[in-house]
Structure formats: structure tokens, C-alpha cells
Amino acid sequence: MIRGNSQTSLVNENPSLGNAKITDRIDAITNVSEEYRAAVLSAPKSVKIELTGRCNYRCGFCALRTRENQPTKDMDIYFFQKIVMQMKEAGVEEIGVFYIGESFMAPDILIQAIWFAKNVAKIPYVFLTTNGSLTKPVHVEACFKAGLDSLKFSINAADDEQFKEVMGVKTKLYHDAFDNLKAAKAIRDAKGYRCGLYASSIKYDGVQQEKMEELLKDHVLPYVDQHYWLPLYSMGSMATDREAELGYRPTAGNQGRLGMLRKPLPCWSAFTEGHVRADGGLSLCCFDADGRFVVGDLKTQTFMEAWNSKAFQKIRQAHLNNDLTGTVCQDCVAY
């Protein structure tokens, strides 16, 4: 369907997974092939669904900080089941059981969602990204048993000092994430689960990057099948005030991973991957923390009706015209 060339990062061979590389999937999604360069589209290959909008981190670079109040309601599991069946019927092949929030804040819903997607909807590939701090062994094994195909840990601080400054929470959570990663690998390998284990990190500059690379050698790389680097994105320009305070200069738009960066336009988020907020809104943006990029409502529309709504078509055409003046995407790519 969608194809992309990949530059692999640090990879450990895992025969049970067929030497799968998460970067191959990332590069395929972030490549807007000719068949997806249109205002009206067939179903995306991949959709991320936010089971909860809550998160236990307060990362300085994350758009989640723009939410005035933490959501108190998680996605209803029956609503999840309904929209996943619509996606399956439309041709979606991959479901991410996360979006902006931290899915392990709602572990019961998460486990049910994975089981349904894999065993009832028969989605070929179900994946999850986590900050790792709440990824307790009992919940991880339940996710493995339910059929999870990919679990990725986001490791974005090189030491306690940077973690406290950037993530804005107690450093115990930093160390919990490493313990949970090690436990996840031990459980998977001991019991033969087929879930891939991965990690990604933001690439910093100078001494901080050197510290990060040393950290990964001992605490991450031995426990994952692959690690890759990401640039620091502008998150739709929704977190730039805090980024400026921390001295960061983000990359405009979302151009994929380092080693395979795309042009900012057309942005793949509006063409090759769907993003569903916990409240049922379909967003055109992978960074939509406050709903400003919502172009459809899955509570009142089917997935394909929202995917090809008039609002979505208008934004896609602006991307294809390489002119986002006056659109909600303008600040992000021009940052």
C-alpha cells in the first residue's frame, strides 16, 4: 500500500519477530505516496486512538500542557469497539492504542482494547507507545497475552536533572521506566510472547546528547529490538513558550524520524494516519492536545465520513497547494 525506504537505527535481532523493524513501519506511514496525494482518500493504513487524555508527565516540549484541565473521562470501551469495527471494514491495517495521553493511566481499558482489536476486529498490527513509568509487569504481560504487536518506550532524558526539568515530575518515575522496560523484556523472552520491544529518544545537542548515548548503552539498548532518534518537533506550535524557556529550537511540522526526514508539506498526519481523541473527535494532527485540529466527530459520523469531511478535504487541498495561509496548520510548518 504505502512504501518507504528506511535507515535502521540500533537493531537487535529477534528471530521470533522475523527481524521486524519499527522504522520500516514509521517510514511507510510518513511517506505520502502518490495514491494519498488527494483531498478525498481511501482509508488510512494506520489510526491512533486515544484511550485516555490523561498523562502523569508534564513534559516541557509536549502539546499536552496546553490542556487547561486534565480530562477525567476515558474513552468508553464500547465506543472504541464500534469505531474499530468501522476502521476494519474501511481497510485500516494498524491501530495504535494511544495518542496524546498515557494509555497505562487506564490499564483495564487498554487491555480490553488490545484484546478486541486483535481477537475480534482482527486488526493485523496493534501498537502502543508509553513513557514507561506506569508499565508495570502485571499490565505488560496482560497486554502481551491480549495480542499486542509492538510496545515502544519513549526515553527523552539523560539523567535525573534533565528529567526533573523537562518532564516536570519526580525522578522516581524516571527510574521506574527503566525497571519496567527490563521487566517487559524478561517476561516476553521467558514466556515467548511475540510483541516487539522498541525505544525512541529525542536527539539533543552537545554534552546532553553524549550523556543520552551513554545512558542508552546500559539501560535501554540491551532490552529493545530497536532504538531510533526523533527530532524535537514544534508540536503544532502549541508548546513554544515552554520550549523557549528551556532553550529548545524545535523542527517545523512533523517530518518523521531522524535519518528519514520528509518535507513539511504535505504533512503525512493529514493524509496517511488517522488520529482519534478520547472525546471521539477525529483530528488531522498528531499533536492535537486541545482539539483545535478536529475535523470530524465519530460520535455522530462514521469513520470514513469524518475522514473525508469537507473540513478535512479543505485542509488537505491547502497542503497539496503548498499554501497554509489562514489555516490551523500555518504556525506549525512556519515555526
Stockholm file with secondary structure:
# STOCKHOLM 1.0

chainA/1-335         MIRGNSQTSLVNENPSLGNAKITDRIDAITNVSEEYRAAVLSAPKSVKIELTGRCNYRCGFCALRTRENQPTKDMDIYFFQKIVMQMKEAGVEEIGVFYIGESFMAPDILIQAIWFAKNVAKIPYVFLTTNGSLTKPVHVEACFKAGLDSLKFSINAADDEQFKEVMGVKTKLYHDAFDNLKAAKAIRDAKGYRCGLYASSIKYDGVQQEKMEELLKDHVLPYVDQHYWLPLYSMGSMATDREAELGYRPTAGNQGRLGMLRKPLPCWSAFTEGHVRADGGLSLCCFDADGRFVVGDLKTQTFMEAWNSKAFQKIRQAHLNNDLTGTVCQDCVAY
#=GR chainA/1-335 SS CCCCCCCCCEECCCGGGTSCCHHHHHHHHHCCCGGGCSSSCCCCSEEEECSCCCCSCCCTTCGGGGCSSCCCCCCCHHHHHHHHHHHHHHTCCEEESCSSSCGGGSHHHHHHHHHHHHHTSCCSEEEEEECSTTCCHHHHHHHHHHTCCEEEEECCCSSHHHHHHHHCSCTHHHHHHHHHHHHHHHHHHHHTCCCEEEEEEECCCHHHHHHHHHHHHHHTGGGCSEEEEECCBCGGGTSHHHHHHHTCCCBSSCCCSTTSCCCSSSCGGGTTEEEECTTSEEESCTTCSSSTTEEEETTTSCHHHHHTCHHHHHHHHHHHTTCCTTSTTHHHHTC
#=GC SS_cons         CCCCCCCCCEECCCGGGTSCCHHHHHHHHHCCCGGGCSSSCCCCSEEEECSCCCCSCCCTTCGGGGCSSCCCCCCCHHHHHHHHHHHHHHTCCEEESCSSSCGGGSHHHHHHHHHHHHHTSCCSEEEEEECSTTCCHHHHHHHHHHTCCEEEEECCCSSHHHHHHHHCSCTHHHHHHHHHHHHHHHHHHHHTCCCEEEEEEECCCHHHHHHHHHHHHHHTGGGCSEEEEECCBCGGGTSHHHHHHHTCCCBSSCCCSTTSCCCSSSCGGGTTEEEECTTSEEESCTTCSSSTTEEEETTTSCHHHHHTCHHHHHHHHHHHTTCCTTSTTHHHHTC
//
